[in-house]
Amino acid sequence: MKKNLLKKQILFLIIFVCSGCLSSHEVMYYTANTEIPGTGIEMKTPGYWVSQIDEPDSIIMDANQIALFNNDTEKAGVFMSNIFDNDNSGDLINLKRTLDNSIQFIRSTKLYHTNGKKIEKSFSDEIEILSNSINMKYNVEYCFFINNSDLRIIPYQEQLTDVKKELFFDAIQASRINIGTPGVVVHYSNDAEWVFVKTHNVSAWTKKSNIAICSEDELKQILSKDFVVVTDGKTDMYADSNCLRYINYTRMGSIFYLHNDKVNSKSVKIMVPFADENGRLVMRDGYINTMSVNKGFIDYTQRNSINQAFKLLNSPYGWGGMFGEQDCSQYFCEIFACFGIFLPRNSSSQSLVGTVNPAMKKELSDEDKFLLIKNEAIPGITFLRRPGHIVLYLGSINKDIFVIHAVWGYKENIQSKDVLRVINRVVVSNLRIGHDSKKGSLLQLINRMNSVNR
Protein backbone atom coordinates (compact mmCIF):
# COMPACT_ATOMS: atom_id res chain seq x y z
CA MET A 1 0.00 0.00 0.00
CA LYS A 2 2.76 2.39 0.98
CA LYS A 3 4.74 1.31 -2.11
CA ASN A 4 1.78 2.12 -4.41
CA LEU A 5 1.26 5.44 -2.67
CA LEU A 6 4.95 6.24 -3.12
CA LYS A 7 4.73 5.39 -6.84
CA LYS A 8 1.72 7.69 -7.24
CA GLN A 9 3.53 10.50 -5.44
CA ILE A 10 6.61 10.08 -7.65
CA LEU A 11 4.44 9.96 -10.80
CA PHE A 12 2.58 13.11 -9.71
CA LEU A 13 5.89 14.85 -9.03
CA ILE A 14 7.25 13.91 -12.48
CA ILE A 15 4.09 15.14 -14.22
CA PHE A 16 4.10 18.36 -12.18
CA VAL A 17 7.76 19.10 -12.88
CA CYS A 18 7.50 18.23 -16.60
CA SER A 19 4.36 20.28 -17.08
CA GLY A 20 6.06 23.18 -15.35
CA CYS A 21 9.03 22.86 -17.70
CA LEU A 22 6.80 22.72 -20.77
CA SER A 23 4.81 25.74 -19.71
CA SER A 24 7.99 27.80 -19.40
CA HIS A 25 9.27 26.88 -22.87
CA GLU A 26 9.30 29.29 -25.77
CA VAL A 27 7.12 28.76 -28.84
CA MET A 28 8.60 25.99 -31.01
CA TYR A 29 8.31 25.52 -34.80
CA TYR A 30 8.95 23.03 -37.58
CA THR A 31 12.20 23.78 -39.42
CA ALA A 32 12.43 23.92 -43.19
CA ASN A 33 14.76 21.60 -45.08
CA THR A 34 18.33 22.78 -45.57
CA GLU A 35 17.68 22.50 -49.30
CA ILE A 36 14.77 24.81 -50.08
CA PRO A 37 12.25 22.92 -52.27
CA GLY A 38 12.83 23.68 -55.95
CA THR A 39 16.21 25.39 -55.50
CA GLY A 40 19.10 23.58 -57.19
CA ILE A 41 22.59 23.50 -55.68
CA GLU A 42 24.01 25.44 -58.63
CA MET A 43 21.54 28.28 -58.01
CA LYS A 44 23.22 29.27 -54.75
CA THR A 45 26.09 31.25 -56.26
CA PRO A 46 25.84 34.67 -57.93
CA GLY A 47 27.59 33.59 -61.12
CA TYR A 48 24.74 31.28 -62.06
CA TRP A 49 22.37 34.24 -62.26
CA VAL A 50 24.84 36.82 -63.60
CA SER A 51 25.68 34.52 -66.53
CA GLN A 52 22.07 34.71 -67.73
CA ILE A 53 22.13 38.52 -68.07
CA ASP A 54 23.11 39.99 -71.46
CA GLU A 55 25.06 43.00 -70.15
CA PRO A 56 25.52 42.53 -66.39
CA ASP A 57 28.20 45.22 -66.12
CA SER A 58 26.21 48.06 -67.69
CA ILE A 59 25.77 51.01 -65.33
CA ILE A 60 22.11 51.22 -64.25
CA MET A 61 22.44 54.65 -62.64
CA ASP A 62 25.56 56.80 -62.30
CA ALA A 63 26.31 58.98 -59.26
CA ASN A 64 24.25 61.91 -60.53
CA GLN A 65 21.26 59.71 -61.33
CA ILE A 66 21.51 58.03 -57.92
CA ALA A 67 21.49 61.46 -56.25
CA LEU A 68 18.31 62.30 -58.17
CA PHE A 69 16.83 58.90 -57.25
CA ASN A 70 17.53 59.54 -53.55
CA ASN A 71 15.98 62.98 -53.85
CA ASP A 72 12.87 61.49 -55.49
CA THR A 73 12.63 58.89 -52.71
CA GLU A 74 12.93 61.53 -50.00
CA LYS A 75 10.06 63.50 -51.52
CA ALA A 76 7.84 60.47 -52.17
CA GLY A 77 6.30 60.32 -48.69
CA VAL A 78 7.85 56.94 -47.85
CA PHE A 79 9.27 57.78 -44.40
CA MET A 80 12.59 59.14 -45.63
CA SER A 81 14.07 62.37 -44.33
CA ASN A 82 17.00 64.75 -44.57
CA ILE A 83 18.44 65.06 -41.07
CA PHE A 84 19.41 68.67 -41.79
CA ASP A 85 15.85 69.61 -42.72
CA ASN A 86 14.23 70.50 -39.39
CA ASP A 87 11.05 72.55 -39.35
CA ASN A 88 10.58 72.95 -35.61
CA SER A 89 6.85 73.71 -35.73
CA GLY A 90 5.84 71.05 -38.24
CA ASP A 91 8.24 68.44 -36.88
CA LEU A 92 7.02 69.06 -33.33
CA ILE A 93 3.47 68.18 -34.41
CA ASN A 94 4.69 65.03 -36.16
CA LEU A 95 6.83 64.02 -33.19
CA LYS A 96 3.93 64.50 -30.77
CA ARG A 97 1.73 62.38 -33.05
CA THR A 98 4.38 59.65 -33.25
CA LEU A 99 4.81 59.45 -29.48
CA ASP A 100 1.04 59.43 -28.90
CA ASN A 101 0.60 56.68 -31.50
CA SER A 102 3.27 54.58 -29.81
CA ILE A 103 1.53 54.86 -26.45
CA GLN A 104 -1.79 54.03 -28.07
CA PHE A 105 -0.19 50.98 -29.69
CA ILE A 106 0.97 49.45 -26.42
CA ARG A 107 -2.37 50.25 -24.77
CA SER A 108 -4.44 48.65 -27.53
CA THR A 109 -2.26 45.61 -28.24
CA LYS A 110 -1.96 42.48 -26.11
CA LEU A 111 1.74 42.44 -25.31
CA TYR A 112 3.74 40.05 -23.17
CA HIS A 113 7.06 40.01 -21.41
CA THR A 114 9.36 37.13 -22.38
CA ASN A 115 8.20 35.18 -19.31
CA GLY A 116 4.68 35.15 -20.76
CA LYS A 117 3.27 37.69 -18.33
CA LYS A 118 0.90 40.20 -19.92
CA ILE A 119 1.82 43.87 -19.53
CA GLU A 120 -0.51 45.82 -17.28
CA LYS A 121 -2.12 49.23 -17.78
CA SER A 122 0.33 50.74 -15.31
CA PHE A 123 3.14 49.85 -17.71
CA SER A 124 1.75 52.05 -20.50
CA ASP A 125 1.10 54.84 -17.99
CA GLU A 126 4.74 54.70 -16.89
CA ILE A 127 5.94 54.70 -20.50
CA GLU A 128 3.78 57.73 -21.28
CA ILE A 129 5.38 59.64 -18.40
CA LEU A 130 8.85 58.47 -19.45
CA SER A 131 8.20 59.55 -23.06
CA ASN A 132 7.85 63.13 -21.80
CA SER A 133 5.28 64.00 -24.47
CA ILE A 134 3.43 66.69 -22.46
CA ASN A 135 4.60 70.30 -22.90
CA MET A 136 7.44 69.01 -25.07
CA LYS A 137 9.79 71.11 -27.18
CA TYR A 138 11.41 70.11 -30.45
CA ASN A 139 15.11 69.63 -29.81
CA VAL A 140 17.81 69.69 -32.52
CA GLU A 141 21.16 68.15 -31.58
CA TYR A 142 23.22 66.35 -34.19
CA CYS A 143 24.91 63.09 -33.35
CA PHE A 144 26.73 59.97 -34.46
CA PHE A 145 25.88 56.49 -33.25
CA ILE A 146 28.87 55.14 -31.33
CA ASN A 147 27.46 51.62 -30.99
CA ASN A 148 25.51 49.18 -33.10
CA SER A 149 22.21 50.19 -31.54
CA ASP A 150 18.60 49.07 -31.24
CA LEU A 151 15.97 51.65 -32.10
CA ARG A 152 12.80 51.19 -30.05
CA ILE A 153 9.20 52.27 -30.59
CA ILE A 154 9.00 53.18 -26.90
CA PRO A 155 11.78 53.96 -24.39
CA TYR A 156 12.01 50.41 -23.07
CA GLN A 157 14.87 47.98 -23.70
CA GLU A 158 13.35 44.60 -22.82
CA GLN A 159 11.63 42.50 -25.45
CA LEU A 160 7.82 42.59 -25.71
CA THR A 161 5.92 40.12 -27.87
CA ASP A 162 2.37 39.91 -29.18
CA VAL A 163 2.49 36.10 -28.87
CA LYS A 164 3.26 34.49 -25.51
CA LYS A 165 6.87 33.29 -25.29
CA GLU A 166 7.59 34.01 -28.94
CA LEU A 167 11.25 34.95 -28.65
CA PHE A 168 12.07 35.59 -32.31
CA PHE A 169 10.04 38.79 -32.65
CA ASP A 170 9.90 42.00 -30.67
CA ALA A 171 6.80 44.16 -31.08
CA ILE A 172 8.64 47.34 -30.08
CA GLN A 173 11.80 46.88 -32.16
CA ALA A 174 11.91 49.57 -34.87
CA SER A 175 15.32 48.85 -36.36
CA ARG A 176 19.00 48.41 -35.63
CA ILE A 177 21.45 51.15 -36.54
CA ASN A 178 25.11 50.67 -37.46
CA ILE A 179 27.93 52.38 -35.60
CA GLY A 180 28.95 55.54 -37.47
CA THR A 181 25.43 56.44 -38.62
CA PRO A 182 24.64 60.18 -38.34
CA GLY A 183 21.36 61.42 -36.90
CA VAL A 184 19.63 64.20 -35.05
CA VAL A 185 18.33 64.03 -31.47
CA VAL A 186 14.90 65.69 -31.37
CA HIS A 187 13.61 64.72 -27.92
CA TYR A 188 14.69 63.37 -24.51
CA SER A 189 12.90 61.02 -22.15
CA ASN A 190 11.78 62.29 -18.76
CA ASP A 191 14.78 60.66 -17.06
CA ALA A 192 17.18 61.84 -19.81
CA GLU A 193 18.38 58.24 -20.28
CA TRP A 194 16.71 57.88 -23.68
CA VAL A 195 16.80 60.02 -26.82
CA PHE A 196 14.41 60.10 -29.76
CA VAL A 197 16.63 60.13 -32.85
CA LYS A 198 15.85 60.83 -36.49
CA THR A 199 18.03 59.15 -39.13
CA HIS A 200 17.58 59.15 -42.90
CA ASN A 201 15.06 56.29 -42.87
CA VAL A 202 13.86 55.66 -39.31
CA SER A 203 12.99 57.69 -36.22
CA ALA A 204 12.72 56.05 -32.80
CA TRP A 205 14.10 55.79 -29.27
CA THR A 206 17.58 54.65 -28.32
CA LYS A 207 19.67 54.76 -25.16
CA LYS A 208 21.53 58.05 -24.75
CA SER A 209 24.71 56.01 -24.24
CA ASN A 210 24.48 54.90 -27.88
CA ILE A 211 25.12 58.36 -29.35
CA ALA A 212 27.63 61.20 -29.18
CA ILE A 213 26.48 64.79 -29.66
CA CYS A 214 28.16 67.14 -32.14
CA SER A 215 27.45 70.48 -33.79
CA GLU A 216 25.91 70.82 -37.23
CA ASP A 217 29.20 72.21 -38.55
CA GLU A 218 31.17 69.29 -37.10
CA LEU A 219 28.80 66.79 -38.70
CA LYS A 220 28.85 68.47 -42.11
CA GLN A 221 32.64 68.71 -42.04
CA ILE A 222 32.96 64.98 -41.37
CA LEU A 223 30.37 64.08 -44.02
CA SER A 224 32.36 66.06 -46.62
CA LYS A 225 35.43 63.82 -46.27
CA ASP A 226 36.38 60.87 -48.45
CA PHE A 227 34.92 57.60 -47.22
CA VAL A 228 34.83 53.85 -47.58
CA VAL A 229 31.68 51.73 -47.72
CA VAL A 230 31.58 48.25 -46.17
CA THR A 231 30.96 45.64 -48.87
CA ASP A 232 31.26 42.46 -46.79
CA GLY A 233 28.26 41.11 -44.91
CA LYS A 234 30.01 41.93 -41.64
CA THR A 235 33.50 43.15 -40.88
CA ASP A 236 35.51 44.14 -37.82
CA MET A 237 37.15 47.40 -36.74
CA TYR A 238 40.45 47.58 -34.90
CA ALA A 239 42.52 50.10 -32.97
CA ASP A 240 45.75 49.22 -34.81
CA SER A 241 46.82 48.85 -38.44
CA ASN A 242 47.74 45.18 -37.94
CA CYS A 243 44.11 44.46 -37.04
CA LEU A 244 44.80 42.90 -33.65
CA ARG A 245 43.06 45.15 -31.09
CA TYR A 246 39.32 44.75 -31.67
CA ILE A 247 36.96 47.73 -31.32
CA ASN A 248 33.63 46.65 -32.79
CA TYR A 249 32.02 45.13 -35.86
CA THR A 250 29.88 46.69 -38.55
CA ARG A 251 27.64 45.58 -41.40
CA MET A 252 27.32 45.88 -45.16
CA GLY A 253 26.50 49.38 -46.38
CA SER A 254 28.06 51.18 -43.40
CA ILE A 255 30.07 54.29 -44.26
CA PHE A 256 33.27 55.35 -42.51
CA TYR A 257 35.17 58.55 -43.19
CA LEU A 258 38.90 58.63 -43.85
CA HIS A 259 41.57 60.50 -41.92
CA ASN A 260 43.59 60.52 -45.12
CA ASP A 261 43.45 58.85 -48.51
CA LYS A 262 46.10 56.25 -47.71
CA VAL A 263 45.00 52.66 -48.11
CA ASN A 264 47.56 49.92 -47.48
CA SER A 265 47.39 46.27 -48.44
CA LYS A 266 46.04 45.18 -45.06
CA SER A 267 43.94 47.94 -43.53
CA VAL A 268 42.31 51.31 -44.08
CA LYS A 269 42.59 54.09 -41.48
CA ILE A 270 39.12 55.36 -40.64
CA MET A 271 37.41 57.73 -38.21
CA VAL A 272 35.54 55.85 -35.48
CA PRO A 273 33.05 57.84 -33.36
CA PHE A 274 33.29 57.78 -29.56
CA ALA A 275 31.82 59.95 -26.79
CA ASP A 276 33.89 61.90 -24.28
CA GLU A 277 32.97 62.17 -20.58
CA ASN A 278 30.40 64.85 -21.45
CA GLY A 279 28.76 62.83 -24.21
CA ARG A 280 30.34 64.93 -26.97
CA LEU A 281 31.67 63.43 -30.19
CA VAL A 282 35.32 62.43 -30.38
CA MET A 283 36.68 60.84 -33.56
CA ARG A 284 39.48 58.34 -32.96
CA ASP A 285 41.65 56.34 -35.31
CA GLY A 286 40.38 52.95 -36.32
CA TYR A 287 41.33 50.39 -38.93
CA ILE A 288 39.26 48.15 -41.13
CA ASN A 289 40.29 45.33 -43.47
CA THR A 290 41.06 46.67 -46.94
CA MET A 291 39.32 43.71 -48.60
CA SER A 292 36.07 44.42 -46.73
CA VAL A 293 35.51 47.94 -48.04
CA ASN A 294 35.48 50.05 -51.20
CA LYS A 295 36.71 53.63 -51.42
CA GLY A 296 33.55 55.45 -52.40
CA PHE A 297 30.40 53.68 -53.54
CA ILE A 298 30.66 50.74 -55.93
CA ASP A 299 29.22 50.92 -59.45
CA TYR A 300 25.51 50.18 -59.64
CA THR A 301 25.32 47.22 -62.02
CA GLN A 302 23.27 44.03 -62.05
CA ARG A 303 26.40 41.96 -61.42
CA ASN A 304 27.38 44.02 -58.39
CA SER A 305 23.85 43.99 -56.98
CA ILE A 306 23.58 40.21 -57.24
CA ASN A 307 27.11 39.74 -55.86
CA GLN A 308 26.28 41.90 -52.84
CA ALA A 309 23.03 40.01 -52.25
CA PHE A 310 24.83 36.66 -52.25
CA LYS A 311 27.43 37.83 -49.72
CA LEU A 312 24.65 37.49 -47.13
CA LEU A 313 23.36 34.12 -48.36
CA ASN A 314 22.52 31.91 -45.34
CA SER A 315 22.95 34.82 -42.90
CA PRO A 316 20.40 34.51 -40.07
CA TYR A 317 17.12 36.42 -40.18
CA GLY A 318 16.57 39.07 -37.52
CA TRP A 319 13.25 40.91 -37.19
CA GLY A 320 13.97 44.64 -37.01
CA GLY A 321 17.68 43.84 -36.82
CA MET A 322 17.30 41.60 -33.76
CA PHE A 323 20.33 39.48 -32.87
CA GLY A 324 22.49 41.84 -34.97
CA GLU A 325 21.02 40.39 -38.16
CA GLN A 326 18.64 41.65 -40.85
CA ASP A 327 15.02 41.22 -41.88
CA CYS A 328 13.77 41.36 -45.47
CA SER A 329 13.78 45.15 -45.82
CA GLN A 330 16.99 45.80 -43.85
CA TYR A 331 18.68 43.27 -46.15
CA PHE A 332 17.86 45.49 -49.12
CA CYS A 333 18.96 48.64 -47.27
CA GLU A 334 22.38 47.04 -46.74
CA ILE A 335 22.78 45.86 -50.34
CA PHE A 336 21.77 49.10 -52.03
CA ALA A 337 23.65 51.38 -49.61
CA CYS A 338 26.82 49.99 -51.22
CA PHE A 339 25.84 51.94 -54.35
CA GLY A 340 24.85 55.08 -52.45
CA ILE A 341 21.16 54.23 -52.86
CA PHE A 342 19.28 54.87 -49.62
CA LEU A 343 16.02 52.98 -49.27
CA PRO A 344 13.10 53.30 -46.84
CA ARG A 345 13.26 50.96 -43.85
CA ASN A 346 10.02 48.98 -44.35
CA SER A 347 8.99 46.71 -47.20
CA SER A 348 5.75 48.54 -48.00
CA SER A 349 7.63 51.79 -48.63
CA GLN A 350 10.44 50.05 -50.49
CA SER A 351 7.89 48.72 -52.98
CA LEU A 352 6.91 52.30 -53.90
CA VAL A 353 10.33 53.67 -54.91
CA GLY A 354 11.88 53.79 -58.36
CA THR A 355 9.86 52.51 -61.31
CA VAL A 356 6.63 50.91 -60.11
CA ASN A 357 4.94 48.50 -62.52
CA PRO A 358 1.21 49.32 -62.43
CA ALA A 359 0.27 46.04 -64.12
CA MET A 360 1.15 43.96 -61.05
CA LYS A 361 -1.97 43.15 -59.03
CA LYS A 362 -2.65 40.48 -56.42
CA GLU A 363 -5.72 39.38 -58.41
CA LEU A 364 -3.71 38.31 -61.47
CA SER A 365 -3.57 34.59 -62.21
CA ASP A 366 -0.36 32.69 -61.53
CA GLU A 367 0.27 32.45 -65.28
CA ASP A 368 -0.23 36.18 -65.84
CA LYS A 369 2.03 37.04 -62.90
CA PHE A 370 4.70 34.67 -64.14
CA LEU A 371 4.68 36.21 -67.63
CA LEU A 372 4.66 39.76 -66.26
CA ILE A 373 7.63 39.09 -64.00
CA LYS A 374 9.56 37.10 -66.61
CA ASN A 375 9.09 39.75 -69.30
CA GLU A 376 9.41 42.96 -67.30
CA ALA A 377 11.36 42.32 -64.08
CA ILE A 378 15.10 43.11 -64.14
CA PRO A 379 17.40 40.63 -62.36
CA GLY A 380 19.18 42.17 -59.39
CA ILE A 381 17.19 45.40 -59.23
CA THR A 382 13.48 44.46 -59.23
CA PHE A 383 11.58 44.03 -55.98
CA LEU A 384 8.52 41.79 -55.64
CA ARG A 385 6.38 42.50 -52.62
CA ARG A 386 3.60 40.76 -50.76
CA PRO A 387 2.09 42.35 -47.63
CA GLY A 388 4.74 42.13 -44.93
CA HIS A 389 7.57 40.78 -47.09
CA ILE A 390 9.78 41.77 -50.03
CA VAL A 391 12.13 39.78 -52.29
CA LEU A 392 14.77 40.51 -54.97
CA TYR A 393 14.24 39.03 -58.44
CA LEU A 394 17.08 36.85 -59.78
CA GLY A 395 15.62 35.30 -62.92
CA SER A 396 13.25 32.73 -64.36
CA ILE A 397 14.05 29.09 -65.00
CA ASN A 398 11.53 27.07 -67.00
CA LYS A 399 8.20 27.87 -65.34
CA ASP A 400 9.61 29.16 -62.05
CA ILE A 401 10.52 32.64 -60.82
CA PHE A 402 13.54 32.71 -58.50
CA VAL A 403 14.34 35.30 -55.86
CA ILE A 404 16.74 35.92 -52.99
CA HIS A 405 15.37 37.16 -49.68
CA ALA A 406 15.81 37.27 -45.91
CA VAL A 407 12.85 35.20 -44.76
CA TRP A 408 11.44 33.88 -41.50
CA GLY A 409 9.46 30.99 -42.96
CA TYR A 410 6.55 29.75 -45.05
CA LYS A 411 3.35 27.81 -44.48
CA GLU A 412 3.09 24.15 -45.53
CA ASN A 413 0.09 21.85 -45.42
CA ILE A 414 0.76 18.78 -43.28
CA GLN A 415 -2.08 16.33 -42.66
CA SER A 416 -4.69 18.92 -43.69
CA LYS A 417 -3.24 21.51 -41.34
CA ASP A 418 -1.08 24.54 -42.12
CA VAL A 419 2.19 24.58 -40.20
CA LEU A 420 4.99 27.12 -40.29
CA ARG A 421 8.28 25.92 -41.73
CA VAL A 422 10.99 28.15 -40.31
CA ILE A 423 13.81 29.07 -42.72
CA ASN A 424 15.24 31.92 -40.61
CA ARG A 425 17.97 33.01 -43.03
CA VAL A 426 18.76 34.51 -46.43
CA VAL A 427 17.92 32.00 -49.15
CA VAL A 428 17.34 31.54 -52.86
CA SER A 429 13.86 30.18 -53.51
CA ASN A 430 11.18 30.08 -56.14
CA LEU A 431 7.80 31.74 -55.65
CA ARG A 432 5.92 28.44 -55.29
CA ILE A 433 6.84 27.98 -51.63
CA GLY A 434 3.67 27.78 -49.57
CA HIS A 435 1.61 26.70 -52.60
CA ASP A 436 -0.35 24.00 -50.75
CA SER A 437 -1.22 26.18 -47.73
CA LYS A 438 -4.51 27.96 -47.15
CA LYS A 439 -2.71 31.28 -47.47
CA GLY A 440 -1.32 30.38 -50.88
CA SER A 441 2.06 30.57 -52.57
CA LEU A 442 4.38 33.54 -52.47
CA LEU A 443 3.55 34.12 -56.15
CA GLN A 444 -0.18 34.27 -55.41
CA LEU A 445 0.40 36.85 -52.66
CA ILE A 446 2.63 39.20 -54.70
CA ASN A 447 0.83 42.52 -55.20
CA ARG A 448 3.59 44.98 -56.18
CA MET A 449 6.61 45.04 -58.48
CA ASN A 450 9.11 47.88 -58.77
CA SER A 451 12.64 48.40 -60.04
CA VAL A 452 15.36 50.49 -58.40
CA ASN A 453 16.00 52.81 -61.34
CA ARG A 454 14.72 56.06 -62.85
Buried (B, 14 or more C-beta within 10 A) or exposed (E): EEEEEEEEEEEEEEEEEEEEEEEEEEEEBEEBEEEBBBBEEEBBBBEBBBEEBEEBEEEBBEBEBBEEBBEEBBEBEBBBBEBEEBEEEEBBEBBBEBBEEBBEBBBEEEBBBBEBEEBEEEBBEEBBEBBBBEEBEBBBBBBBBBBBBBBBBBBBEEBBBEBBBBEBBBBBBBBBBBBBBBBBBBBBBBEEEBBBBBBBBBBBBBBBBBBBBBEBEBBEEBEEEEBBBBBBBBBBBBBEBEBEEEBBBBBBBBBBBBBEEEBEEEBBBBBBBBBEEEBBBBBEEBBBBBEBBBBEBBBBBBBBBBBBBBBBBEBBBBBBBBEEBBBBBBBBBBBBBBBBBBBBBBBBBBBBBBBBBEEBBEEBEBEEBBEBBBEBBBBBBBBBBBEEBBBBBBBBBEEBBBBBBBBBBBBBBEEEEEBBBBBBBBBBBBBBBBBEBEBBBBBBBBBBBBBBBE
